[in-house]
Amino acid sequence: MGIGASIFLIALGAIFAFAVDANLGWLNLNVVGWVLMLAGVVGLITTLYFWNSRRRTVVAAPVRERVVAEPVVPAQDDRVVREEYREVRRPGSPA
């Protein structure tokens, strides 16, 4: 049940409970009004609960990065070669 339907049930129940003064003999409109208002409130609370749980964001753990630098190794033609690799672990992966 959505928010609109819940508000409609609350309004219809309030009309039956407080504004209508009819005697049908076998049906008490005051009780029907209170039941409709209760159903509307329960539907509204349930809808808002599910909307709130759906909008909750998940905060991921920070990604751990480790930069490993190899020692500087001279090359044959006197150039300095430096190798570096980056190791990235995602949250939940084994250490």
SULFEN-V62483 format. One record per helix or strand. SS is the DSSP state (h for helix, s for strand). FROM is the first residue (numbers start at 1). TO is the last residue. If there is no record, write none. Layout:
# SULFEN-V62483
ss->SS from->FROM to->TO
ss->SS from->FROM to->TO
This chain:
# SULFEN-V62483
ss->h from->3 to->19
ss->h from->29 to->55
ss->s from->64 to->69
ss->s from->73 to->74
ss->s from->80 to->81
ss->s from->84 to->89
